[in-house]
Amino acid sequence: MSGEGNLKAAAEVVGREVKDVYSEHVKEGKSARGQIQALSPRYKKWKDSKYPGKPIMVRSGQLLKSIKPEVKKI
């Protein structure tokens, strides 16, 4: 490897992988450490009234929408 090239392709792969992993955690309701703990009754009632139908770990869906591969020079 010469150290030359574009990291865009690698960033796109990483971005897709991160999005897939997060989506799978939400769909299965568990993380790498095991099952996600149920919401407290009080918080569940509030969340169900404000964000009906959203699973644990999702409020508005903005986090998943925001995961994008991007390479920035710093």
Long-range contacts (C-beta under 8 A, 24 or more apart in sequence): 7-71, 8-69, 8-71, 11-69, 11-70, 11-71, 12-69, 13-69, 14-69, 15-67, 15-68, 15-69, 15-70, 16-69, 18-67, 19-64, 19-67, 22-63, 22-64, 22-67, 23-64, 25-57, 26-55, 26-56, 26-57, 26-58, 26-64, 27-55, 29-55, 29-56
